[in-house]
């Protein structure tokens, strides 16, 4: 199937791609004189064989990437204007240096070149927006259908905001001028989720046209996505403190309250966690609790955008655009927690010759045959939480803008208003607990020998009425064989964080001659103001309140559904799902009757405002061999915060403010070694501003524990200096290879620190709070990340033609990326407060940066020919650190206080996409996602817990079949 086109005809054949690439290239932050590939003359004949959306997308992406004045990776949509992955996190996860963080198997956050996700910013058409959650941008709330192209800037220039440390993800939306005349495109896919048999729906449409002699263009876009899914999940929370020492544990020595971890040897009074103090306990890690969390989830995205363009003449372009995107997550969770440490007593000394009869739970005593991975616990407490959680996140952004040519200058202005919300409601959350009578609690056999499958079995507990000796009775296959007593129920409505932002921006550029060099000069300024506040309404009812109102205590049977288990894992017992409707109706009745009472949320309120005034200038000096881009940006930031606190016994509004000025120099050298080979060297600076919740002026006081926690309005941005060195080879006629090294040096990294509060502001009669331990986030560490990156894209067609092999072989292609990183962050010395004095609990230590994998790669095998476009894409990410924990020095040994540093295990996913073009207007589609069904596994510090799992979950494959249209 071979067709010949002239250059003009080719432009029509590849549709919007070449036009899109050219439009995006001219919109880059600075001009470049790097020569584009040699243009064919009108007389040239170019051969195009059928539709090749992946190849055409690659070409459009490479044109933008090559013309960029700094290091970027670009992802373009296919012919229908749609990326094949459902959300932006999935899509950019195919690019080099991008690691994906998943939630319930769904791509959510990204780590760019081994840096934490809070260092990645997001923008729409070059204007930065704050994610509904805050600094850590969530990308699962942005459907890929919204984007025509995604540009990931890894080395920023002076005309970009300075709060970009790892990089910026810019989502390019569409304009009617991306197409020639009327355009209607989109598609519908219907599918099945293997776990639970839930349905999946994915639909999108773009309608575009031009009017008034091509002076006015209108474009509308909409998308809808919904998936019902099941998640299999278990968690095993290890007790990592040898002997159970707690960082806040105290005992009295010579009449003085003393921190336990400072006493050698640690006295018996200090042990409040794991009671195991027999020989060898220093290396044993017992599970404090085991829990199953079978999820029923319904997740969805919708998006819509409307853009109008007016181009009255060749000198002026005006546009107005609104974009709305929304993510929803309805989560129903039956959470059963088996507490193995409840009622356990301290066990000391070597095991006796004859094991003592079991009169307690016996969870942690190796003398009765138990080990950390297998054993029996008699009379285990069960806690049941039955959650109905509803999350709604949205971003609504509107922009007015214009581009003008006047007085020899190219000028652009933008006015943007953005609103975002991270909403969280909980219709009714009841809590049940086992009876105190051990005969009504189960005897639990736990088996954690297989780290991929921790499980329990339940038996009746028999208690001798005379001796109190416990033994195992018959096995029970239903958890409802063990009654749970009702404790309380809560309801949360209208909760969430609400953000509003306004940005005004002006940019101007002009070509000059400086010292005989053709120079592109660009300068501009911007003003941004953002405010973030939290709100919530909560009602609760306890069992005592319900009984006092003359009503009976509810039982779980009142809310249970007779529905079989929808998951795939073997639980070791059966259970019944809860009815969200029954629970909510019950809670609404309690509220209406006045039994459920509102809880004052004033103490949790905050309102933080951030104002940024920025100005920059930059110049691109053009040489015969390439160009040099240098620039300087300055930003003045003013933060103000409001919250309610009780100060000196008086409750009232607290207001604070702070400001800083930061300058961001940058330089980028682009050397055209050959027409098809480019070397890039970049030097950049950036600063990640603290999270809004970090700089809030809230304080929480615990007089019993003598602690204060809260925000730190004086927290400063985390600073970064980076250097990049890359070589890019644009292989003709269409291929790409790049290799590069990068390094980021971090300073003023934020960590939670403890120190004496030190001021009397919060003192009250009888409470000298200036001596309390104050926990807050402070600039206290430094770090670095160094890495190496490879990328290779190539189709076989040129090689097939060269060796005259069968034509069908030319449809094969490969796309591969690989990134290696080494990271390190210095965790500052930690302290506790003993009698008002700050006492060291652990010296400074080094660990990895959260989000950094030693190695990650993407490998896609592609076939495009004869109307068929197929891709098998495999992503692999080596185990990576998820969070930084706390440690103690106990008897001279460093041990975790809790789980310590925690990690996500190796992550691998295989996705398959197939498109077959029936004709130029219709294409059949098939997608299979998460084909390998690899488990998501999280674990604690492997030096202490070995192969024990903190969390294990599976989600199952998903399949979609659909039809795309293009008119």
Buried (B, 14 or more C-beta within 10 A) or exposed (E): EEEEBBBEEBBEBBBBBBBBBBBBBEBBBBBBBBEEBEEEEEEEEBEBBBBBBBBBBBBBBBBBBBBBBBBBBBBBBBBBBBBBBBBBBBBBBBBBBBBBBBBBBBBBBBBBBBBBBBBBBBBBBBBBBBBBBBBBBBBBBBBBBBBBBBBBBBBBBBBBBBBBBBBBBBBBBBBBBBBBEEBBBBBBBBBBBBBBEBEBBBBBBBBBBBEEEEEBBBBBBBBBBBBBBBBBBBBBBBBBBBBBBBBBBBBEEEEEEBBBBBBEEBEEEBBBBBBBBBEEBBEBBBBBBBBBBBBBBBBBBBBBBBBBBBBEEEEEBBBBBBBBBBBBBBBBBBBBBBBBBBBBEBBEEEBEEEEEEBBBBBBBBBBBEBEBBEBBBBBBBBBBBBBBBBBBBBBBBBBEBBBBEEEEEBBBBBBBBBBBBBBBBBBBBBBBBBBEEBBBBBBBBBBBEEBEBBBBBBBBBBBEEEEEBBBBBEBBEEBBBBBBBBBBBBBBBEBBBBBBBBBEBBBBBBBEEEEEBBBBBBBBBBBBBBBBBBBBEBBBBBBEBBEEEEBEEBBBEBBBEEEEBBBBBEBBBEBBBBBBEBBBEBBBEBBEEEBBEEBEBEBBBBBBBBBBBBBBBBBBBBBEEBBBBBBBBBBEBBBBBBBBBBBEEEEEEBEBEBEBEBEBBBBBBBBBEEEBBBBBBBBBBBBBBBBBBBBBBBBEBEEEEBBBBBBBBBBBBBBBBBBBBBBBBBBEEBBBBBBBEBBBBBBBBBBBBBBBBEEEEBBBEEBEBBBBBBBBBBBBBBBBBBBEBBBBBBBBBBEBEEEEEEBEBBBBBBBBBBBBBBBBBBBBEBBBBBEBEBBBBBEEBEBBBBBBBBBBBBBBBBBBBBBBBBBBBBBBBBBBBBBBBBBBBBBEEBBBBBBBBBBBBBBEBBBBBBBBBEEEEBBBBBBBBBBEBBBBBBBBBEEBBBEBBBBBBBBBBBBBBBBBBBE
